[in-house]
């Protein structure tokens, strides 16, 4: 599975931030696709810790946060009457 492959690659050289930023971003994308929002946020945050200007990671973070908010709203607004 891709998640394990990304994690294994990150363990090869944890100090190589130039390489690892791309691995964290790739892992984030895979986790988003799998619907694992919290894990995806963690991976994107790791990429942003290395490069805070990484636009693609910022977009993925926003996307995941919107998805998580939608899930929360659906679970908490259902049954309310206005």
C-alpha positions in Angstrom: 0.0 0.0 0.0 1.2 3.5 -0.8 0.9 4.8 2.8 3.4 2.2 4.0 5.8 2.9 1.1 5.8 6.6 1.9 6.4 6.0 5.6 9.2 3.6 4.8 10.8 6.2 2.5 10.6 8.8 5.2 12.5 6.5 7.6 15.4 6.1 5.2 16.8 9.6 5.7 14.7 11.6 8.3 17.1 14.6 8.1 16.8 15.1 4.3 14.2 17.8 4.4 14.6 18.6 0.7 13.5 15.1 -0.2 11.1 14.5 2.7 9.0 17.5 2.0 7.8 15.8 -1.2 7.3 12.5 0.6 5.1 14.2 3.2 3.1 16.0 0.5 2.7 12.7 -1.4 1.6 10.9 1.8 -0.9 13.7 2.5 -2.4 13.3 -1.0 -2.8 9.5 -0.6 -4.4 9.9 2.9 -6.8 12.5 1.5 -7.8 10.1 -1.2 -8.3 7.4 1.4 -10.5 9.7 3.4 -8.1 9.7 6.4 -8.4 13.4 7.1 -6.7 13.7 10.5 -3.7 11.7 9.2 -3.6 13.8 6.0 -3.5 17.0 8.1 -0.6 15.6 10.1 1.4 14.8 6.9 0.6 18.2 5.3 1.7 19.9 8.6 5.0 18.0 8.4 5.5 19.3 4.9 4.6 22.8 5.9 7.0 22.6 8.9 9.8 22.1 6.3 8.5 24.6 3.8 5.8 26.9 5.0 5.2 28.4 1.5 4.3 25.1 -0.1 1.0 26.1 -1.8 -0.1 22.6 -2.6 0.1 21.5 1.1 -1.8 24.6 2.1 -4.5 23.8 -0.4 -4.8 20.2 0.9 -5.0 21.4 4.5 -7.9 23.7 3.5 -9.6 20.9 1.6 -9.4 18.5 4.4 -10.6 21.0 7.0 -13.6 21.8 4.8 -14.4 18.1 4.5 -14.1 17.5 8.2 -16.3 20.5 8.9 -18.9 19.2 6.4 -18.9 15.8 8.2 -19.3 17.5 11.6 -22.1 19.7 10.4 -24.0 16.8 8.9 -23.7 14.9 12.1 -24.7 17.7 14.4 -27.3 19.7 12.4 -29.4 16.8 11.4 -32.6 16.8 13.5 -32.4 20.5 14.4 -35.4 22.5 13.6 -35.2 26.2 12.7 
